[in-house]
Amino acid sequence: MKKLRNLKKIMIFCLALLIVLLMIPNFLYADWPVITLVPTSASIGDSLTINGTAFGAVQGTGKVTFTGSGDITAGITWSDTQIVLDIPAGTTTGNVTVTTNAALTSNAATLTIEPDITSLNPTSASIGDSLTINGTAFGAQGAGSTVTFAGSGPTTTVTSWSDTQIVLNIPAGTITGNVTVTPDGGIASNPATLTIGPEITSLNPTSASIGDALTINGTGFEAAQGGGKVTFAGSGDITAGITWSDTQIVLDIPAGTTTGNVTVTTNAALTSNAATLTIEQAGVGTGVTETTVRESEPEPNAWERTDIGFYEKNDTGFVTMLYSRFFTRPPDQTGFNNWLARIRSGNVTGEDLMNGFIFGEECQTRISGYTNSEFIMFLYEVFFDREPSQDNYNIWLSRMNAGMTREIVVIGFTHSDEFISLCNQFGIVPYIGYEGE
């Protein structure tokens, strides 16, 4: 009887144990999902592939959970072994997990969020200009947060810094090239190209004469000139005779330049701001004019006697004098009438007359083969009927040997005090823009 009771207890215990086992949740026997990430480091908006097992054939209520952005259920391509989706906004470096339709959650896999520059505003600017960098995952600015520019390197000096936008001024030394952002303790972002345009900071001098040396100081001119040019009011684009560097350009002010703007255009076809240059209506170059060098010498005598006769102090005398000095002969009637008519119409100045004679066919036949030295001596002969002082001869010869053209030299002579004085004696306007004293 006792044995029967014990057997009964054993049977009840076994039945109870069976019931308990049947009540244990099914998930203890389930196939849990396991994941790996490709890539393990990416930016907001990048595509992420989650490879693994036991995700279930359909998503159902399945979800992917990111650090920062939380649970994601939409925009997912789902299969039992692979899940594909774009990394959502707000995601930060941390864990990613997959939870299946059966409410089974995978292991955690680490995803590193890289900073991403989406745009620069502007994309072309000058040193010191404000630059806005838009993007994602810049984080909060910390001691290790930097923006790195081509040429000037990393900087921590910014106007403002947020997770999606950085504002700062472009630092000195920056050149055209990449900009990157490195968050505090993070990795560098993708590069974005910033083009540094030229900027003129100063002209030296700001007031000068035709033929004077001009120094243009600034930034972003580029190291080599290439197709770069300097543009002057009046004379236009100048590409020759220039000493060029990224921060300084030196050249002689070309013939025809008038008071107005000077700009620099780089090899990359970027044009600078405009700087004003005032053209002085006086001698050229070093500021040493024929009058100041020869203060002790008398004014040229308009009443010169030659084989042709006396030159009267009027327009007819001036034209007659030029024929005598240039060709050692009286003027032919046609040429004389032509020049006289043009002077009296107001269309010709003393400068126009000298250019017309010097660069005309008859004179060029004589002087085209002249050396620089011979050309200078010739100019003193036809302009002033004398030889130059040694100082002035040396000045002009050094300029011509350095590349100054004959046209610019002639302008120097026609804008000199001595030529102005000569023209005034004959009642001739020396050059366009001359206002007298």
C-alpha positions in Angstrom: 0.0 0.0 0.0 2.8 2.3 0.9 4.6 1.5 -2.3 1.4 2.3 -4.2 1.3 5.7 -2.6 4.9 6.5 -3.4 4.4 5.5 -7.0 1.4 7.8 -7.2 3.6 10.7 -5.9 6.2 10.0 -8.5 3.7 10.0 -11.2 2.2 13.3 -10.0 5.7 14.8 -9.9 6.5 13.7 -13.4 3.2 15.1 -14.7 3.9 18.4 -13.0 7.4 18.5 -14.4 6.0 17.9 -17.9 3.6 20.7 -17.5 6.3 23.1 -16.4 8.5 22.1 -19.3 5.6 22.7 -21.7 5.1 26.2 -20.2 8.8 27.3 -20.8 8.8 30.1 -23.5 9.5 29.0 -27.0 12.3 31.5 -27.3 14.6 29.4 -25.2 14.7 27.0 -28.1 14.6 29.7 -30.9 17.4 30.3 -33.4 18.8 33.8 -32.4 19.9 36.3 -35.1 23.6 37.0 -35.4 24.8 40.1 -37.4 27.9 41.7 -39.0 28.1 45.1 -40.7 29.4 46.2 -44.1 30.8 48.8 -43.9 31.7 49.2 -40.2 32.5 52.9 -40.7 30.2 55.2 -42.8 28.4 58.6 -42.9 24.8 59.6 -42.4 22.8 58.6 -45.5 25.2 55.9 -46.6 23.9 52.5 -47.4 24.5 49.9 -44.7 24.3 46.1 -45.3 23.7 43.9 -42.2 24.7 40.3 -43.0 23.7 37.4 -40.7 21.3 34.6 -40.0 17.8 34.0 -38.6 16.4 37.4 -39.4 13.2 35.8 -40.7 12.1 35.6 -44.3 9.8 38.7 -43.9 10.3 41.8 -41.8 6.9 42.0 -40.2 7.4 44.0 -37.0 11.2 43.5 -37.4 13.4 46.6 -36.8 17.0 47.8 -36.8 18.1 49.9 -33.9 20.9 52.5 -34.2 22.6 54.5 -31.4 21.3 58.0 -31.5 18.5 57.6 -34.0 16.8 54.6 -32.3 14.4 52.1 -34.0 14.1 52.1 -37.8 11.3 50.1 -39.4 10.9 51.8 -42.8 13.0 51.9 -46.0 14.5 48.4 -45.3 15.2 45.6 -47.7 14.8 42.4 -45.5 15.6 38.8 -46.0 16.6 36.0 -43.7 20.3 36.5 -44.1 20.7 40.2 -45.2 19.2 43.6 -44.3 20.0 46.7 -46.4 19.0 50.3 -45.4 20.4 53.9 -45.3 22.0 55.1 -42.1 19.4 57.5 -40.7 19.9 61.1 -39.6 20.8 61.5 -35.9 22.8 58.2 -35.8 26.0 58.4 -33.7 28.9 56.1 -33.3 27.7 53.1 -31.3 25.8 49.8 -31.5 23.5 48.4 -34.1 21.1 45.6 -33.4 18.4 43.7 -35.3 15.1 42.6 -33.7 13.1 40.0 -35.7 9.3 39.6 -36.2 9.5 37.0 -33.4 10.9 39.7 -31.0 14.3 38.1 -30.9 17.2 40.6 -30.7 20.6 40.0 -32.2 24.1 40.7 -30.9 25.3 44.3 -31.0 27.7 45.3 -33.8 29.6 48.6 -33.6 29.1 51.2 -36.4 31.4 54.2 -36.6 29.8 57.4 -38.0 32.2 59.5 -40.1 31.7 63.2 -40.5 30.5 64.2 -43.9 30.7 67.6 -45.7 27.7 68.0 -47.9 28.4 71.5 -49.2 30.6 74.6 -48.9 29.1 78.1 -49.1 30.7 79.7 -51.1 32.8 77.3 -53.0 35.0 80.1 -54.3 36.2 82.9 -51.9 39.2 84.9 -50.8 41.4 84.9 -47.7 39.5 86.3 -44.7 36.0 85.6 -46.2 33.4 83.8 -44.2 32.9 80.2 -45.1 30.0 78.0 -44.1 30.6 74.2 -44.0 27.4 72.2 -44.1 27.3 68.5 -43.3 26.6 65.8 -40.8 28.3 64.2 -37.7 30.6 67.1 -36.9 29.6 66.6 -33.2 30.1 69.4 -30.7 33.3 71.4 -30.9 35.9 70.1 -28.5 39.6 70.6 -27.9 40.4 68.2 -30.8 37.9 69.6 -33.3 39.6 71.1 -36.3 38.9 72.3 -39.9 41.8 71.7 -42.2 42.5 73.9 -45.3 44.9 73.3 -48.1 48.0 75.5 -47.6 47.1 76.8 -44.1 46.5 73.5 -42.4 44.2 72.8 -39.4 42.5 75.6 -37.5 40.4 75.6 -34.3 39.3 79.2 -34.7 35.6 79.2 -35.7 32.6 81.5 -35.5 30.2 78.7 -34.7 30.2 74.9 -34.6 27.3 72.5 -34.5 26.7 68.9 -35.5 25.6 70.0 -39.0 27.2 73.4 -39.7 30.5 75.1 -39.1 31.1 78.8 -39.8 34.6 80.4 -39.9 36.8 82.9 -41.8 39.2 81.5 -44.3 42.7 81.7 -42.7 45.8 83.3 -44.2 47.9 81.0 -46.3 45.0 79.0 -47.6 45.3 77.9 -51.3 42.8 76.3 -53.7 42.4 72.7 -52.5 40.5 70.4 -50.1 38.8 71.3 -46.8 38.1 68.6 -44.2 36.5 68.5 -40.8 37.8 66.4 -37.9 35.5 66.1 -34.9 36.9 65.9 -31.4 38.4 62.4 -31.0 37.0 61.4 -34.4 38.2 60.8 -37.9 38.5 63.3 -40.8 35.6 63.9 -43.1 35.4 63.6 -46.8 37.3 66.4 -48.6 35.4 69.3 -50.3 37.1 71.6 -52.8 37.4 75.3 -52.0 38.7 77.6 -54.7 40.7 80.6 -53.4 40.1 83.6 -55.6 42.6 86.4 -56.0 42.4 89.5 -53.8 44.3 92.8 -54.2 45.1 94.2 -50.8 47.1 97.2 -51.9 48.8 98.9 -54.8 52.2 100.5 -54.4 52.2 103.3 -55.4 48.5 104.2 -55.8 49.4 107.2 -57.9 52.0 106.9 -60.7 52.9 107.7 -64.3 53.0 105.6 -67.4 56.0 103.4 -67.4 56.4 103.5 -63.6 56.9 100.2 -61.7 53.7 99.0 -60.0 53.6 96.4 -57.2 50.3 94.7 -56.7 50.1 93.0 -53.2 47.4 90.5 -52.3 46.6 86.8 -52.0 45.5 84.0 -54.2 47.3 85.1 -57.4 48.6 81.5 -57.7 52.3 80.6 -57.7 52.8 80.7 -61.5 51.3 83.2 -63.9 50.3 80.8 -66.7 47.4 82.5 -68.4 47.1 85.1 -65.7 46.8 88.7 -66.6 46.6 92.2 -65.1 43.9 94.5 -66.5 44.3 98.3 -66.4 41.7 101.0 -67.2 42.5 102.3 -70.7 45.2 99.8 -71.7 43.3 96.6 -71.0 44.9 93.2 -70.4 48.6 92.9 -69.8 50.3 89.5 -69.9 54.0 90.2 -70.7 56.8 91.8 -68.6 55.3 90.6 -65.3 57.0 89.2 -62.2 54.4 87.0 -60.6 54.0 85.2 -57.3 51.0 84.1 -55.2 51.1 87.3 -53.1 52.8 89.9 -55.3 52.8 91.0 -58.9 55.3 93.6 -60.3 55.1 95.3 -63.7 55.5 98.6 -65.4 52.3 100.6 -66.0 51.6 100.2 -69.7 51.0 102.9 -72.3 47.4 104.0 -72.6 46.5 103.4 -69.0 44.1 105.9 -67.5 43.0 106.5 -63.9 40.7 103.7 -62.9 40.5 100.1 -61.8 43.3 97.5 -61.8 42.3 93.8 -61.5 44.2 90.5 -61.5 42.9 87.4 -63.3 44.6 84.1 -62.4 45.5 81.2 -64.5 42.3 79.6 -63.2 40.3 82.5 -64.8 39.3 83.9 -61.4 39.3 87.7 -61.3 40.1 89.8 -58.2 38.5 92.8 -56.6 39.3 96.2 -58.3 41.9 98.6 -56.9 42.1 102.2 -58.0 45.2 103.5 -59.7 45.6 107.2 -60.3 47.7 108.1 -63.4 49.7 111.2 -62.9 49.9 113.5 -66.0 53.7 114.2 -65.6 57.1 112.5 -66.1 57.4 108.7 -65.8 59.4 106.0 -64.1 61.4 107.1 -61.0 59.8 110.5 -60.8 63.0 112.1 -62.2 61.9 114.2 -65.2 63.9 116.0 -67.8 63.2 119.3 -66.1 64.2 118.2 -62.6 67.5 116.6 -63.8 68.3 119.6 -65.9 67.1 122.5 -63.7 70.2 124.6 -64.5 69.6 124.4 -68.3 67.5 126.9 -70.1 64.1 126.1 -71.7 64.2 125.0 -75.3 64.1 127.9 -77.6 61.1 127.7 -79.9 62.7 130.2 -82.3 65.4 128.0 -83.8 67.0 128.9 -87.1 67.8 126.0 -89.4 68.2 125.6 -93.2 64.5 125.8 -93.4 64.1 129.0 -91.5 62.6 130.2 -88.3 59.8 128.2 -86.4 57.0 130.5 -85.4 55.3 129.9 -82.1 52.2 128.4 -83.5 50.9 125.1 -84.9 52.5 125.7 -88.4 55.8 126.3 -86.7 55.5 123.1 -84.7 54.8 120.9 -87.7 57.6 122.6 -89.7 60.0 122.0 -86.8 59.1 118.3 -86.7 59.8 117.8 -90.4 63.1 119.5 -89.9 64.1 117.4 -86.9 62.9 114.1 -88.2 63.7 114.3 -91.9 66.0 117.4 -92.3 63.7 118.8 -94.9 60.8 121.1 -95.3 57.4 119.5 -95.0 55.7 118.2 -98.2 52.5 120.2 -98.8 50.1 117.2 -98.5 51.6 116.0 -95.2 51.8 119.5 -93.8 48.2 120.3 -94.6 47.0 117.0 -93.2 48.7 117.4 -89.8 47.7 121.1 -89.6 44.0 120.3 -90.3 44.0 117.5 -87.7 45.6 119.8 -85.1 43.0 122.5 -85.7 40.1 120.1 -85.6 41.2 119.2 -82.0 41.8 115.6 -82.9 45.6 115.5 -82.6 47.8 116.3 -79.6 51.6 116.8 -79.4 51.8 113.1 -78.3 49.8 112.0 -81.4 52.2 114.1 -83.7 55.3 112.5 -82.2 53.9 109.0 -82.4 52.8 109.6 -86.0 56.3 110.8 -87.0 58.3 108.2 -85.0 56.3 105.1 -86.0 55.4 106.3 -89.5 56.9 104.5 -92.5 59.5 107.1 -93.4 61.0 107.3 -89.9 60.8 103.5 -89.3 62.8 102.9 -92.5 65.5 104.8 -90.8 65.4 103.7 -87.2 63.9 100.2 -87.2 67.4 98.7 -86.8 68.5 101.1 -84.0 69.9 99.6 -80.8 68.3 100.8 -77.5 71.2 103.3 -77.1 70.7 104.7 -80.6 67.0 104.9 -80.1 67.3 106.9 -76.9 69.8 109.3 -78.6 67.4 109.7 -81.5 64.5 110.6 -79.2 66.5 113.4 -77.5 67.4 114.7 -81.0 63.8 114.9 -82.3 62.1 115.8 -79.0 64.6 118.3 -77.5 67.3 118.9 -80.2 70.0 118.0 -77.7 71.9 115.1 -76.2 70.6 113.6 -72.9 72.2 114.1 -69.5 74.2 111.1 -68.4 71.7 110.4 -65.6 68.7 110.4 -67.9 70.4 108.4 -70.5 71.3 105.7 -68.0 67.7 105.7 -66.6 66.1 105.1 -70.1 68.7 102.6 -71.2 68.3 100.5 -68.1 64.5 100.5 -68.6 64.8 99.4 -72.2 67.3 96.8 -71.5 64.9 95.4 -68.9 62.2 95.1 -71.5 60.4 98.4 -71.7 59.0 98.9 -75.2 59.7 101.8 -77.5 56.0 102.8 -77.4 56.2 103.2 -73.6 59.5 105.1 -73.8 57.9 107.5 -76.3 55.0 108.1 -73.9 57.5 108.9 -71.2 59.0 111.6 -73.4 55.6 113.0 -74.4 54.5 113.3 -70.8 57.8 114.8 -69.6 57.9 118.4 -68.3 60.3 119.5 -71.1 58.0 118.3 -73.8 54.9 119.9 -72.1 56.9 123.2 -71.9 57.8 122.9 -75.6 54.1 122.2 -76.6 52.9 125.1 -74.5 55.2 127.5 -76.4 53.6 126.5 -79.7 50.0 126.4 -78.4 49.8 122.6 -78.8 47.9 120.3 -76.3 50.7 117.9 -75.1 48.5 114.8 -74.7 44.9 113.8 -74.1 43.8 114.6 -70.5 46.4 117.3 -70.0 44.8 120.1 -67.9 47.7 122.5 -67.6 49.0 124.1 -64.5 
